[in-house]
């Protein structure tokens, strides 16, 4: 009578599966320097704000199932183009990271369709949402986002000529929320007045706690003049480190490959 496969076989099989899970973790990036990023900012009319809220739930299904994406975030927006305790319910954002080796550079319409899908693009069209996009390549930075890093610190890349983009994001410790939000106006007020500033948006996954600012500058020199020479900004940076405001933070610089072509 057939007694089935021996116990030793199944023990070896389980051991092999466990080893595979450890050595080949799900959703890990390939080579960080191969990543590119697509940031989509959508703006809804007041009468469609309830559908903007709904989209943040529905879009998760499309993005989660898209195996071409290495990482994605759906985010709300603050007012005044930076960290702001007051939300802007008209404006929302999607940021996705993908392997550019697998998805060669093409026109923005097929890229958007490939990475976001027909459902998201159709949703924006139905609800007359205005969209602004940036196709980017991260080339320098430090820190992590949900434990993920997007550049290899050992791989040095020269700063590009002309415009660059910067993403600064952090998870703020609950015990430091008041300190953070008291300090925000001092730096936010200086941003738009700075030489070389072009555009910025304050975005976040969780209100008050997980916050980010994406900004565009005429040159790397203009960005550095704001980041490293403005006293108010320097004071905030010093306090964040000394008082340990963040449980996680990340700073990324991007080359701007394309922007604002019609979708």
Secondary structure, DSSP 8 states (H G I E B T S, - for coil): ----S-HHHHHHHHHHHHHHHHHS-TT--S-GGGEEEEEEEEE--GGGHHHHHHHHHHHHHHHHH-TTEEEEEEEEEEGGGS--SSEEEEEEEEEEEEETTTS----HHHHHHHHH-HHHHHHHHHTT-EEEEEEEEEEEEEE-BTTB--S-TTS-----SS-EEEEEEEEE-GGGHHHHHHHHHHHHHHHTTSTTEEEEEEEEEETTTEEEEEEEES-HHHHHHHHHH-HHHHHHHHHHHHHT-EEEEEEEEEEEEEE----
